[in-house]
Amino acid sequence: MKKSILFSLLFTALLFGAQAQDNAPRPFNEWRIVTVVESIVPMGIGRSRMVENMTEVNTDQFRTTRTDGKTSSQREVSRSELKVSNFDEAKLLNFFSGVGINFQNIASNDAMIGARIMELESEGYSLAYVTSGVESHAGTEDGTGLFITRMFFKRTTLQ
């Protein structure tokens, strides 16, 4: 009798313990992306910015599935609906002044970008990875171009 009571109590404890683990919060990665666009247009004509989305987006309404590799309903997705209205934007300085590369502007941008990285780290985010690229038409009379850097931050929370 004592063994069966002890077995029943042990089984009940294990059952409740397993249910408690199923309901336990699970780790979840939360992501933030900061995009830095630095103009390489001289004379302050270009626009340099640090941009960060502040809108939660559900991608389901913008995705379609192809079943035969060809048929798509992407035409039903309006590009204007993709645009978000809520984002942070910080002005940055252009790489070039009227006479060439402006190193003070570069240092100033570094200070702004570094400050934002430290702010995000103080919120519990860590810099996961960085990707960058340059866009330029090139040629002898090229007056346009952008240097783009995307920084991906993550923090682990319980869901």
NORSULLIN-V449110 format. One record per residue. N is the residue number from 1. SS is DSSP state (2 for helix, 1 for strand, 0 for the rest). PSI is psi in degrees with one decimal (999 if undefined). OMEGA is omega as a letter, one per 30 degrees, with the letter a starting at -180 (999 if undefined). Layout:
BEGIN
N,SS,PSI,OMEGA / N,SS,PSI,OMEGA
END
This chain:
BEGIN
1,0,-45.4,l / 2,2,-38.4,a / 3,2,-40.6,a / 4,2,-36.1,l / 5,2,-44.9,l / 6,2,-41.8,l / 7,2,-42.9,l / 8,2,-42.4,l / 9,2,-42.4,l / 10,2,-43.3,l / 11,2,-42.6,l / 12,2,-42.3,l / 13,2,-42.7,l / 14,2,-38.8,l / 15,2,-47.5,l / 16,2,-35.8,l / 17,2,-40.0,l / 18,2,-39.8,l / 19,2,-37.3,l / 20,2,-36.8,l / 21,2,-35.4,l / 22,2,-33.0,a / 23,0,-3.2,a / 24,0,142.6,l / 25,0,142.6,a / 26,0,146.8,l / 27,1,142.5,a / 28,1,132.6,l / 29,1,125.4,l / 30,1,132.8,a / 31,1,144.0,l / 32,1,138.8,l / 33,1,127.7,l / 34,1,125.1,l / 35,1,128.0,l / 36,1,122.4,l / 37,1,113.7,a / 38,1,123.5,a / 39,1,140.9,l / 40,0,32.1,l / 41,0,127.9,a / 42,2,167.1,l / 43,2,17.4,l / 44,2,14.0,a / 45,0,-34.1,a / 46,0,171.5,l / 47,0,121.9,l / 48,1,134.6,a / 49,1,157.4,l / 50,1,120.8,a / 51,1,140.5,a / 52,1,122.7,l / 53,1,139.4,l / 54,0,16.0,a / 55,0,133.8,l / 56,0,133.0,a / 57,0,136.8,l / 58,0,110.6,a / 59,2,-12.8,a / 60,2,-39.4,a / 61,2,-9.7,a / 62,2,-0.4,a / 63,0,150.5,l / 64,0,164.1,a / 65,0,131.0,l / 66,0,128.4,a / 67,0,-25.2,a / 68,0,7.9,l / 69,0,-9.5,a / 70,0,-46.0,a / 71,0,128.2,a / 72,0,147.0,l / 73,0,27.4,l / 74,2,-26.3,l / 75,2,-21.7,l / 76,2,-14.1,l / 77,0,119.5,a / 78,0,130.4,l / 79,2,-32.9,a / 80,2,-27.6,l / 81,2,-17.8,l / 82,2,-23.1,a / 83,0,135.1,l / 84,0,151.1,a / 85,0,-17.4,a / 86,0,100.2,l / 87,1,153.6,l / 88,1,142.2,l / 89,1,124.0,l / 90,1,131.4,l / 91,1,142.9,l / 92,1,170.5,a / 93,0,153.8,l / 94,0,151.8,l / 95,0,-33.5,a / 96,1,144.8,l / 97,1,-164.1,a / 98,0,-22.0,a / 99,0,2.0,l / 100,1,-157.1,a / 101,1,132.3,l / 102,0,101.7,a / 103,2,-27.1,l / 104,2,-39.5,l / 105,2,-41.7,l / 106,2,-44.8,l / 107,2,-38.1,l / 108,2,-43.1,l / 109,2,-40.7,l / 110,2,-39.7,l / 111,2,-43.3,l / 112,2,-45.9,a / 113,2,-43.9,l / 114,2,-39.6,l / 115,2,-40.4,l / 116,2,-38.7,l / 117,2,-44.5,a / 118,2,-36.3,l / 119,2,-46.0,a / 120,2,-37.8,l / 121,2,-35.3,l / 122,2,-19.9,l / 123,0,3.3,l / 124,0,2.2,l / 125,0,151.9,l / 126,1,146.4,l / 127,1,114.6,a / 128,1,-48.1,l / 129,1,166.2,a / 130,1,140.8,l / 131,1,146.2,a / 132,1,164.9,l / 133,1,164.9,l / 134,1,136.5,l / 135,1,128.0,l / 136,1,143.6,l / 137,0,-25.7,l / 138,0,-176.3,a / 139,0,171.8,a / 140,0,-28.1,a / 141,0,32.6,a / 142,0,121.0,l / 143,0,14.6,a / 144,0,158.8,l / 145,1,156.4,l / 146,1,146.0,l / 147,1,116.6,a / 148,1,132.5,l / 149,1,129.8,l / 150,1,128.6,l / 151,1,128.0,a / 152,1,120.6,a / 153,1,146.6,l / 154,1,153.8,l / 155,1,144.3,a / 156,1,125.8,l / 157,1,171.9,l / 158,1,134.1,a / 159,0,999,999
END
